[in-house]
C-alpha cells in the first residue's frame, strides 16, 4: 500500500511539472483538503475540489516559472512525506528564488484526501517520525 501511495503522490508532481493544475482529478477525493502552514500568505485549510484547485493555482499565478523537484518520498501508513527543492521566478519583478520545503500527503483508497505543505524541508518528515538523508525516490 505504501508503494501505491507514493505512486499517487508522484503523479501530482509529474502533472504539476507539465502545468496540469490542480493535478490528476481521478486521484483527488471530493472532500480533499489543502493546508497552508502558519506564516503562509493565506494560512489555514481549504476544503473540497474547487478550493483545492484554487489554492494550487494561486501558488503558481504570481510566478512566471515554478519548478518543483521532489528529493525524497517517505511513506508512513496512509501518509507520504515529501522533501522538495523548488526554483521560481516572480512574474512582475523577475526575482529568482530557490529553496527546499516539504509536504505531507494523506492518501486513502488511492486518492489524496489531504495535502499539507511546510516551510522547512524536515517538517513533513518529523510529522511522520522520520529524519535523515536516505531517499525513497
C-alpha positions as a printed NumPy array, in Angstrom:
array([[  0.   ,   0.   ,   0.   ],
       [  2.803,   2.454,   0.855],
       [  4.321,   1.994,  -2.603],
       [  0.905,   2.692,  -4.18 ],
       [  0.547,   5.862,  -2.098],
       [  3.976,   7.082,  -3.228],
       [  2.929,   6.481,  -6.86 ],
       [ -0.219,   8.579,  -6.325],
       [  1.832,  11.445,  -4.881],
       [  4.424,  11.193,  -7.662],
       [  1.569,  11.584, -10.16 ],
       [  0.793,  15.03 ,  -8.73 ],
       [  4.361,  16.287,  -9.023],
       [  4.548,  14.97 , -12.587],
       [  1.259,  16.687, -13.503],
       [  2.358,  19.968, -11.907],
       [  5.652,  19.81 , -13.836],
       [  3.586,  19.595, -17.046],
       [  1.445,  22.551, -15.95 ],
       [ -1.61 ,  20.365, -15.357],
       [ -3.292,  22.087, -12.44 ],
       [ -4.546,  21.246,  -9.928],
       [ -3.441,  17.672, -10.651],
       [ -4.983,  14.355, -11.697],
       [ -8.709,  14.676, -10.882],
       [ -9.164,  10.906, -10.626],
       [ -6.644,  10.868,  -7.756],
       [ -8.41 ,  13.519,  -5.658],
       [-11.036,  12.757,  -3.063],
       [-14.085,  15.042,  -3.453],
       [-13.503,  16.31 ,   0.108],
       [ -9.749,  16.895,  -0.4  ],
       [ -8.075,  19.383,   1.931],
       [ -5.277,  21.855,   1.139],
       [ -3.481,  23.06 ,   4.277],
       [ -1.222,  26.106,   4.346],
       [  1.103,  26.469,   7.341],
       [  1.016,  29.279,   9.869],
       [  3.101,  32.064,   8.404],
       [  1.89 ,  31.451,   4.848],
       [  0.37 ,  34.361,   2.934],
       [ -3.033,  32.68 ,   3.36 ],
       [ -2.749,  30.228,   6.29 ],
       [ -5.436,  27.67 ,   7.018],
       [ -7.237,  24.754,   5.436],
       [ -9.294,  24.747,   2.233],
       [-11.884,  22.   ,   1.723],
       [-13.168,  20.351,  -1.454],
       [-12.092,  20.034,  -5.074],
       [-12.828,  23.639,  -6.048],
       [-10.942,  25.094,  -3.091],
       [ -8.019,  22.715,  -3.662],
       [ -7.809,  23.767,  -7.306],
       [ -7.926,  27.451,  -6.418],
       [ -5.182,  27.034,  -3.8  ],
       [ -2.866,  25.19 ,  -6.203],
       [ -3.447,  27.706,  -8.997],
       [ -2.831,  30.613,  -6.595],
       [  0.635,  29.225,  -5.796],
       [  1.604,  29.368,  -9.458],
       [ -0.117,  32.607, -10.537],
       [  2.5  ,  35.026,  -9.176],
       [  5.368,  33.22 , -10.843],
       [  6.43 ,  33.125, -14.484],
       [  8.297,  29.911, -13.684],
       [  7.928,  27.48 , -10.784],
       [  9.754,  24.159, -10.751],
       [  9.438,  21.56 ,  -8.027],
       [ 11.838,  18.653,  -7.812],
       [ 10.953,  16.036,  -5.211],
       [ 14.112,  14.804,  -3.489],
       [ 12.649,  12.222,  -1.148],
       [  9.396,  10.286,  -0.72 ],
       [  8.929,   8.739,   2.712],
       [  5.805,   6.577,   3.112],
       [  4.292,   6.118,   6.571],
       [  0.957,   4.301,   6.581],
       [ -1.586,   6.359,   4.658],
       [  0.737,   9.381,   4.565],
       [  3.675,  10.267,   2.34 ],
       [  6.196,  12.888,   3.414],
       [  8.   ,  14.587,   0.535],
       [ 11.074,  16.803,   0.6  ],
       [ 11.016,  19.2  ,  -2.355],
       [ 13.569,  21.521,  -3.944],
       [ 11.964,  24.462,  -5.731],
       [ 13.112,  27.18 ,  -8.126],
       [ 10.89 ,  30.067,  -9.132],
       [ 10.915,  33.393, -10.972],
       [  8.496,  36.139,  -9.965],
       [  6.162,  37.257, -12.74 ],
       [  6.385,  41.004, -12.12 ],
       [  9.923,  41.566, -10.803],
       [ 11.819,  38.669, -12.379],
       [ 13.293,  37.878,  -8.947],
       [ 14.563,  34.299,  -8.8  ],
       [ 14.292,  32.241,  -5.631],
       [ 15.139,  28.699,  -4.716],
       [ 14.978,  26.591,  -1.625],
       [ 13.661,  23.453,  -0.039],
       [ 10.354,  22.73 ,   1.648],
       [  8.292,  19.674,   2.444],
       [  4.771,  18.366,   2.086],
       [  2.677,  15.751,   3.773],
       [  0.14 ,  13.918,   1.632],
       [ -2.595,  11.692,   3.039],
       [ -3.879,   9.04 ,   0.637],
       [ -6.879,   6.774,   1.22 ],
       [ -8.251,   4.24 ,  -1.241],
       [ -5.923,   5.538,  -3.958],
       [ -6.993,   9.18 ,  -3.638],
       [ -5.444,  12.188,  -1.94 ],
       [ -7.58 ,  13.366,   0.962],
       [ -5.13 ,  15.97 ,   2.327],
       [ -2.148,  17.974,   1.099],
       [ -0.232,  19.972,   3.677],
       [  2.958,  21.864,   2.94 ],
       [  5.607,  23.186,   5.293],
       [  8.247,  25.896,   5.051],
       [ 11.016,  23.6  ,   6.328],
       [ 12.419,  20.619,   4.433],
       [ 12.379,  18.359,   7.519],
       [  8.933,  19.322,   8.878],
       [  6.906,  16.711,   6.974],
       [  9.449,  14.013,   7.817],
       [  9.281,  14.919,  11.503],
       [  5.49 ,  14.71 ,  11.433],
       [  5.732,  11.03 ,  10.406],
       [  8.6  ,  10.313,  12.816],
       [ 11.33 ,  10.161,  10.19 ],
       [ 14.58 ,  12.049,   9.674],
       [ 17.848,  11.569,   7.873],
       [ 19.045,  11.694,   4.3  ],
       [ 18.105,   8.339,   2.767],
       [ 15.862,   8.54 ,  -0.261],
       [ 12.745,   6.596,  -1.301],
       [ 12.667,   8.141,  -4.71 ]])
